[in-house]
Amino acid sequence: MAAMPDPDAFQALRAIGWPADPGLSAAAAGARVARVTGQHRSGYDVAESAGDLRRVQPPAAWTRPRGDPAERAVVGDWVTLDAAGKHILTVLPRHALLKRAAAGEHYKQQLIAANIDHVLVVCGLDNDFNPRRIERYLLIIQASGARPVLVLTKADQCEMLDDVLEVLENERLTGIPVHAVNAKDPASVAVLHPYLGPGLSAVLVGSSGAGKSTLTNTLLGIEKMKTNAVRANDQRGRHTTSHRVLTPLPQGGCLIDTPGMRELKLSGDEDLAEGGFEDIEALAGACRFSDCGHSNEPGCAVRAAIESGELDEVRYASYCKLRDERDAAAITLAQRRAEEKAIQNATHKRNKDRLGRR
């Protein structure tokens, strides 16, 4: 049985988000532990304490193009290092992993952040406000193991805040914390401090120009992240954050800022019943026929709910779009995993045969 580590050995890691998790401490017993704070083509940035920063190299297996992305480290991961502190050896067990399907024609999963407790979905109260995109974010977050928090920025510029909150209530987002803030005002963003205390980690997601970097600067109390004004003609911003970076906060926790996401594709692991569409899934289960297509079939509970006004048809159309995209992604993901497994088995067999001939 492995010896339990001295709790004091992880005190320096506490400042960069080390949680009070005995299982994680046991997994790290006797190892040199660091947290991934940045990811680059040439390697990773890691830290062993607040203010520390070093560039390290990944294992050779991570550089292979067909390797499983989930087996590689991502910003927020806890990793073990070699004695010299120059190479990553392993990734410690995760309690959350936020991911999406990467943009482009070829299906590939993109890891966004690991070991985060909350995902702060930043949405500007201007032309950036889009309930359909919020639905998509919440569905992806549901599959991550983290908890969503909706942060509405530019509240000082919005004259229809009550109307916006009513729209969100109609979208069945009442179970998710919603905070309207002025991202430039420390007193306003203080409402987010409970999500950013010692041992906690959060990641900011949202489109360019929503105010993520401004929010980060205000939480830090310094102008660390570059910010740009949104364009006046369409209220869209440029990518002021070019890569994901983990930053310790004065509140005691850590915050990961991400580049703006213009395309948010489902990975195939999402569950619509737990991603804000449990009411529609329940209605579909109440139809007379199990294979009901929810169009003109008799006894269709979904169509009845739409006709009675219980279910908004626009929201149902969004559900159908997300369901079809999730199902297609799930099939592609299963095929990709099967292909990778076949390649691994073939490689193992060739190596075994080669050893047998010696």
DRENLUMPA-9383 format. One record per residue (C-alpha): residue in one letter; x, y, z. Coordinates in Angstrom, 1 decimal. Layout:
# DRENLUMPA-9383
A|X|Y|Z
...
# end
This chain:
# DRENLUMPA-9383
M|0.0|0.0|0.0
A|1.4|3.4|-1.0
A|2.3|5.8|1.8
M|0.0|8.8|2.1
P|1.8|12.0|1.3
D|2.5|14.7|3.9
P|-0.3|17.3|3.6
D|2.2|20.1|3.8
A|3.9|18.8|0.7
F|1.0|20.1|-1.4
Q|0.7|23.5|0.3
A|2.5|25.3|-2.5
L|0.1|23.6|-5.0
R|-2.9|24.8|-3.1
A|-2.3|28.4|-4.4
I|-2.7|27.1|-8.0
G|-5.9|25.1|-7.4
W|-4.9|21.9|-5.7
P|-8.2|20.5|-4.3
A|-8.8|18.9|-0.9
D|-9.1|15.4|-2.6
P|-7.5|12.5|-0.6
G|-7.7|10.3|-3.7
L|-5.8|12.7|-5.9
S|-3.2|13.2|-3.1
A|-2.8|9.4|-2.8
A|-2.3|9.2|-6.6
A|0.4|11.8|-6.4
A|2.2|10.2|-3.5
G|6.0|10.4|-3.9
A|5.8|12.2|-7.2
R|6.9|15.7|-8.3
V|3.6|17.4|-9.2
A|2.9|20.4|-11.3
R|-0.1|22.0|-13.0
V|-0.3|22.7|-16.7
T|-0.8|26.5|-17.1
G|-0.2|26.8|-20.9
Q|0.0|24.6|-24.0
H|2.2|25.3|-27.1
R|3.3|23.4|-30.1
S|6.8|23.0|-28.7
G|5.7|21.9|-25.2
Y|3.8|22.8|-22.1
D|4.1|25.5|-19.4
V|3.7|24.2|-15.9
A|3.9|25.5|-12.4
E|4.7|24.0|-9.1
S|3.6|27.0|-7.1
A|2.1|30.5|-7.6
G|4.6|32.6|-9.6
D|6.4|29.6|-10.9
L|6.7|28.9|-14.6
R|8.7|26.4|-16.6
R|8.6|24.9|-20.1
V|8.6|21.1|-20.1
Q|8.4|18.4|-22.8
P|5.6|15.9|-23.3
P|6.0|12.1|-23.6
A|6.8|10.9|-27.1
A|3.4|9.1|-27.4
W|1.6|12.5|-27.2
T|3.3|13.7|-30.4
R|1.8|10.9|-32.5
P|-1.0|12.3|-34.8
R|-3.5|9.5|-34.2
G|-3.2|9.3|-30.5
D|-6.3|9.8|-28.3
P|-6.4|13.6|-27.4
A|-7.9|12.7|-24.0
E|-4.7|10.9|-23.0
R|-2.7|14.1|-23.5
A|-2.4|16.9|-20.9
V|-4.4|20.1|-21.3
V|-4.5|23.4|-19.4
G|-5.6|22.7|-15.9
D|-4.3|19.2|-15.7
W|-2.1|18.0|-12.8
V|0.9|16.1|-14.0
T|4.0|14.3|-12.6
L|7.4|15.4|-13.7
D|10.8|13.7|-13.9
A|13.3|14.4|-11.2
A|14.9|17.2|-13.3
G|11.5|18.8|-13.8
K|12.0|18.9|-17.6
H|9.6|16.2|-18.9
I|6.0|15.2|-18.1
L|5.7|11.6|-17.0
T|1.9|11.1|-16.4
V|-1.4|12.9|-16.1
L|-3.1|12.5|-12.8
P|-6.8|11.5|-12.6
R|-9.2|14.3|-13.6
H|-12.4|15.3|-12.0
A|-13.7|17.3|-15.0
L|-12.8|17.7|-18.7
L|-14.3|20.3|-20.9
K|-14.1|19.5|-24.6
R|-15.7|20.1|-28.0
A|-15.4|18.8|-31.5
A|-12.7|20.7|-33.3
A|-13.7|23.0|-36.2
G|-13.2|21.6|-39.7
E|-14.5|18.8|-41.8
H|-12.6|16.0|-40.2
Y|-13.9|14.9|-36.8
K|-11.5|15.4|-33.9
Q|-12.0|16.2|-30.3
Q|-10.4|19.3|-28.9
L|-9.7|19.5|-25.1
I|-10.4|22.9|-23.6
A|-9.6|22.7|-19.9
A|-9.3|20.0|-17.2
N|-10.0|19.9|-13.4
I|-12.3|22.9|-13.4
D|-15.1|23.2|-10.9
H|-17.2|25.9|-12.8
V|-17.5|27.0|-16.4
L|-18.3|30.7|-16.5
V|-20.2|31.3|-19.8
V|-19.6|34.9|-20.6
C|-22.3|36.6|-22.7
G|-22.4|40.3|-23.5
L|-25.7|42.1|-23.1
D|-25.5|43.5|-26.6
N|-25.6|41.8|-30.0
D|-23.6|38.9|-28.4
F|-26.7|37.7|-26.5
N|-27.9|34.5|-28.1
P|-30.1|32.0|-26.2
R|-29.4|29.3|-28.8
R|-25.7|29.6|-28.4
I|-26.1|29.5|-24.6
E|-28.0|26.2|-25.0
R|-25.1|24.8|-26.9
Y|-22.6|25.9|-24.3
L|-24.7|24.4|-21.5
L|-25.0|21.1|-23.3
I|-21.2|20.8|-23.7
I|-20.6|21.8|-20.1
Q|-23.0|19.1|-18.9
A|-20.8|16.4|-20.4
S|-17.7|17.9|-18.7
G|-18.4|17.2|-15.0
A|-18.1|20.9|-14.2
R|-21.0|23.2|-13.2
P|-22.1|26.1|-15.5
V|-22.5|29.7|-14.4
L|-23.9|32.3|-16.8
V|-22.2|35.7|-16.6
L|-23.9|38.5|-18.4
T|-21.4|41.3|-19.0
K|-22.1|44.9|-20.0
A|-25.0|45.1|-17.6
D|-24.3|48.8|-17.2
Q|-25.0|49.3|-20.9
C|-28.3|47.3|-21.0
E|-31.6|48.9|-20.5
M|-33.6|45.7|-20.8
L|-32.0|43.5|-18.2
D|-35.4|42.3|-16.8
D|-36.5|41.3|-20.3
V|-33.3|39.3|-20.8
L|-33.7|37.5|-17.5
E|-37.3|36.7|-18.5
V|-36.1|35.2|-21.8
L|-33.6|33.0|-19.9
E|-36.4|31.9|-17.5
N|-38.5|30.9|-20.5
E|-35.5|28.9|-21.8
R|-35.6|26.8|-18.7
L|-32.3|28.1|-17.4
T|-33.7|28.8|-13.9
G|-31.6|26.1|-12.3
I|-28.3|27.7|-13.4
P|-26.8|30.7|-11.6
V|-27.1|33.9|-13.6
H|-25.1|37.0|-12.8
A|-25.4|40.3|-14.6
V|-22.2|42.3|-14.1
N|-20.2|45.3|-15.2
A|-16.9|43.5|-16.1
K|-14.9|46.7|-15.4
D|-16.2|47.2|-11.9
P|-14.6|45.2|-9.0
A|-17.6|45.6|-6.8
S|-19.9|44.2|-9.5
V|-17.7|41.1|-10.3
A|-17.3|40.4|-6.6
V|-20.5|38.3|-7.0
L|-18.2|35.7|-8.8
H|-15.8|35.3|-5.9
P|-17.6|32.2|-4.4
Y|-16.7|30.3|-7.5
L|-13.0|31.3|-7.3
G|-12.0|30.5|-3.7
P|-9.0|28.5|-2.6
G|-8.8|25.1|-4.2
L|-11.3|26.0|-6.9
S|-10.7|26.5|-10.6
A|-13.0|28.0|-13.3
V|-12.7|28.5|-17.0
L|-14.1|31.4|-19.0
V|-15.8|30.6|-22.3
G|-17.7|32.9|-24.7
S|-17.4|34.6|-28.0
S|-14.8|37.3|-28.9
G|-15.7|40.7|-27.5
A|-18.0|39.3|-24.7
G|-15.6|40.7|-22.1
K|-13.7|37.6|-20.8
S|-10.3|39.3|-20.7
T|-11.8|42.4|-19.1
L|-13.4|40.2|-16.5
T|-10.0|38.5|-15.9
N|-8.2|41.8|-15.4
T|-10.8|43.1|-12.9
L|-10.6|39.9|-10.9
L|-6.8|40.1|-10.9
G|-6.8|43.8|-10.0
I|-4.2|44.4|-12.8
E|-4.2|44.9|-16.5
K|-2.6|41.5|-17.4
M|-4.8|40.3|-20.3
K|-4.9|42.4|-23.5
T|-8.3|43.8|-24.4
N|-9.8|45.4|-27.5
A|-13.0|47.3|-28.0
V|-15.7|45.6|-30.1
R|-16.5|46.8|-33.6
A|-19.3|49.4|-33.6
N|-20.9|48.0|-36.7
D|-21.6|44.5|-35.5
Q|-20.6|44.5|-31.8
R|-18.1|41.7|-32.4
G|-14.6|41.6|-31.0
R|-11.2|40.4|-32.1
H|-9.5|37.4|-30.4
T|-7.6|39.2|-27.6
T|-6.7|35.9|-26.0
S|-4.7|33.8|-28.4
H|-4.3|30.7|-26.3
R|-5.6|29.1|-23.1
V|-3.8|30.3|-20.0
L|-4.3|29.5|-16.3
T|-3.9|32.3|-13.8
P|-3.9|32.2|-10.0
L|-6.3|34.8|-8.5
P|-6.2|37.0|-5.4
Q|-9.4|35.2|-4.3
G|-7.3|32.0|-3.8
G|-8.6|30.1|-6.8
C|-7.5|29.8|-10.5
L|-9.0|31.1|-13.7
I|-8.5|29.8|-17.2
D|-9.2|32.3|-20.0
T|-9.8|30.9|-23.5
P|-9.9|32.4|-27.0
G|-13.3|33.3|-28.3
M|-15.2|30.4|-29.9
R|-16.9|31.1|-33.2
E|-17.8|27.5|-33.8
L|-19.0|25.3|-31.0
K|-19.5|21.7|-32.2
L|-20.7|18.9|-30.0
S|-18.3|16.0|-29.2
G|-20.9|13.2|-29.2
D|-20.7|12.6|-25.4
E|-23.5|15.0|-24.5
D|-26.8|13.9|-22.8
L|-29.7|16.2|-23.9
A|-31.8|15.1|-20.9
E|-29.2|16.5|-18.6
G|-28.3|19.5|-20.8
G|-31.4|21.5|-20.4
F|-33.8|19.5|-22.6
E|-35.2|17.1|-20.0
D|-38.7|18.4|-20.6
I|-38.6|17.6|-24.3
E|-37.1|14.2|-23.7
A|-39.9|13.5|-21.2
L|-42.5|14.6|-23.8
A|-41.0|12.3|-26.5
G|-41.2|9.4|-24.1
A|-44.9|10.1|-23.6
C|-45.8|9.7|-27.3
R|-48.2|6.9|-28.2
F|-45.6|5.3|-30.5
S|-42.0|4.6|-29.4
D|-40.7|5.5|-32.9
C|-42.8|8.7|-33.2
G|-41.2|11.3|-35.5
H|-43.1|14.2|-33.9
S|-44.7|15.4|-37.1
N|-48.2|14.1|-37.9
E|-48.4|10.9|-35.9
P|-51.5|10.4|-33.7
G|-50.9|10.7|-30.0
C|-47.7|12.7|-30.3
A|-47.1|14.5|-27.0
V|-44.5|16.8|-28.5
R|-46.8|18.2|-31.2
A|-49.6|18.5|-28.6
A|-47.3|20.5|-26.3
I|-46.2|22.8|-29.2
E|-49.9|23.4|-30.3
S|-50.9|24.2|-26.7
G|-48.1|26.6|-26.2
E|-46.4|24.5|-23.5
L|-43.4|24.0|-25.7
D|-41.9|26.8|-27.8
E|-41.4|25.6|-31.4
V|-38.2|27.6|-31.9
R|-36.7|25.9|-28.8
Y|-37.9|22.5|-30.1
A|-36.2|23.1|-33.5
S|-33.0|23.9|-31.6
Y|-33.3|20.7|-29.7
C|-33.7|18.7|-32.9
K|-30.7|20.4|-34.4
L|-28.5|19.6|-31.4
R|-29.9|16.1|-31.1
D|-29.0|15.3|-34.7
E|-25.6|16.8|-34.4
R|-24.9|14.9|-31.2
D|-26.0|11.6|-32.8
A|-23.8|12.2|-35.9
A|-20.8|13.1|-33.7
A|-21.4|10.0|-31.5
I|-21.3|7.7|-34.5
T|-18.2|9.4|-35.9
L|-16.5|9.2|-32.4
A|-17.3|5.5|-32.1
Q|-15.9|4.8|-35.6
R|-12.7|6.8|-34.8
R|-12.2|4.9|-31.5
A|-12.7|1.6|-33.3
E|-10.2|2.5|-36.0
E|-7.6|3.6|-33.4
K|-8.2|0.4|-31.4
A|-7.6|-1.6|-34.6
I|-4.4|0.2|-35.3
Q|-3.2|-0.3|-31.7
N|-4.0|-4.1|-31.9
A|-2.2|-4.4|-35.3
T|0.8|-2.6|-34.0
H|0.9|-4.8|-30.9
K|0.7|-7.9|-33.0
R|3.5|-6.7|-35.3
N|5.7|-6.0|-32.3
K|4.9|-9.4|-30.8
D|5.7|-11.2|-34.1
R|8.9|-9.3|-34.4
L|10.0|-10.4|-30.9
G|9.0|-14.0|-31.7
R|11.3|-14.1|-34.7
R|14.4|-13.1|-32.7
# end
